[in-house]
């Protein structure tokens, strides 16, 4: 290669195209500054089209400036060496399109305070993973056409032939089409479609250059252009719509080599948290408010008109929500594919696809899907013998590597992630997280408030092998909403790495989760499940007390005379949990109970869940109700509020009563006992869902709870806590996971020494001879060993807490209730009632 000739050709091209070269250089460099410095928000809506158009015109102009005849007849030098000519052309494009971006990115990143290494890596490595899809088409078109108009015409013709002509002949996939489709992208397997679509057309482009410049075979090169134009969409469509999922999944597993151990794979179990799938007829979708509420609870969007075009109006729309269990601690699954296989007479009948494959992009562990069962298929299943449905899931197991860092806006480097920064945007009520990685990138990156996994936001998944990462860098921007849920001076960023892929199935009888006698199809007369018969008949007056901007708390006044008792419920519970106990206490005292923010009928804001704020809510309720000194009693997590109030405002309280509540819940999550308890908990069989017949009325539910070994809950609490009046959500807690986790994250270590108020701590001591729950296998020796170990650890921790309270509280008393459960206000109501009355009488 002659450097002098290359420079001469390059200079000639620049002089000939100086206006276009200058404009393109400016545009590609300006795009970097505008996007990185966020100078023009509207720029993002049209930047891709403008840059593609500019790049196309530039490529065409550079190559068409010298036709192939220039190789032997050029006005500057003759003959022109082929390598020199092509090298000059590519060098010009390299400088305008790539080098201008490199310099601009380097300068912009340095101005933003990024390190020299990060700025250089982001500048040099590519970020747009789609540019290589279009590049071979543009290069081939440029060398086989003679003018810009011809080139644009060829591109338009290719676009019309590949995309527009087939469009009227295609339609949205029906329920029986089980191909993954464009959900392959959200499943993290996009590389299976894009990698071949980049490699093979690029090879054809190289062959086309050889044909044009070395063999002068323009016709053959044009055939290659048409072939490349067809190969790109074909390679993209092949794994999505043409290849069966099993082949796609097997190819991915073979090429990535990630393989989870048989022990972990076998341990993972799937369960549906409800007995019956929420279901309605397609014609009733707009009017069925209960089904809409269930769909929104699962986080599923409404079907499009195309989704519902083929199934008839009597088709059955139903929802599934599957939770994976018994996974390694803190691991999670990413859904790749799901289908429902129906059988009749134990013979396969047909398979369904959901309206959307991927629905697990949030922090929730529930894999929820919306399905449509065509009416003819529903009739066939209903008329057959022993219908059943098998839900088949392909899941990628992800192993976490977490890092905590301050939200100070500074860059912090973490192995396996790269560099990250986080800063609070108070105006937008969010924390903005920016992470940069070069070369090998994690499969997914997430950000969340510390100890609030339900606040987690995730980057798009990418399960491609490491060799596909080398030319690229990745900048991930995430926004954590509602930062005031918990303390947010630091946050947690997690890199998720692929541990392997597993196939799991869940087979259920009947059509909608259980036998047709239990879960019947929605009827043609519009009748759904039998309506429940629930009523809160407890004797109380209900008040709504404002304690914060937009926050109203439910307060129940049970009446009575004498000293005043204020009752606080446990985590997730409501004031109605005291309906029975409060009515008994009201014979001698005035009794009130309040539902803390985030639960029951109280407001559900996205702030104010730390212990001091929750405790101040109690004071504001007392002020609003014009209460003097009260006896404050609380169950479970209410103990943290009681301790804070007793230490900071002893003048407001005559006595404090802990109902299995005096514990230190601020322990280190890395503590060995804490980790072991989590490990043991994941090995325990989950409680089966509540059957529909138990939800019909209070008597049926009470009998069911007794059979399961639970205490009898007040009717009002079941209505407020478990939404038993809802046909599709009955049995699901009314408090969301983010709120519960925020309350737990905001707990402070108890300072018993600061308490100057008489205090009684009632502890529930479990019955060592109590029978295990009925859903446990009493003959499972491994399960018995797990239960015994868990009992040893929890008993030891309880003893430590009892002694800490006994030694720390100056005027405290401990009462241990044998053969009691944590819900001692229900399981041991008479003993708790006597203990409270005796203690209050003594204090008075």
HUGIBEL-V968624 format. One record per helix or strand of 3 or more residues. SS is the DSSP state (H for helix, E for strand). FROM is the first residue (numbers start at 1). LEN is the number of residues. Records with the same first field share a line. If there is no record, write none. Layout:
SS: FROM-LEN, FROM-LEN
This chain:
H: 3-14, 18-20, 41-5, 47-18, 68-4, 82-30, 116-9, 131-14, 148-20, 183-4, 191-23, 218-25, 245-12, 262-6, 282-3, 289-9, 375-9, 453-3, 466-3, 483-3, 575-11, 611-14, 638-11, 650-3, 672-12, 692-4, 698-10, 715-8, 737-9, 752-3, 781-28, 824-4, 829-15
E: 269-4, 279-3, 316-10, 332-13, 347-6, 366-8, 388-19, 412-3, 418-8, 430-9, 444-6, 472-10, 490-20, 541-8, 551-9, 564-5, 590-5, 630-6, 653-7, 759-7, 812-7
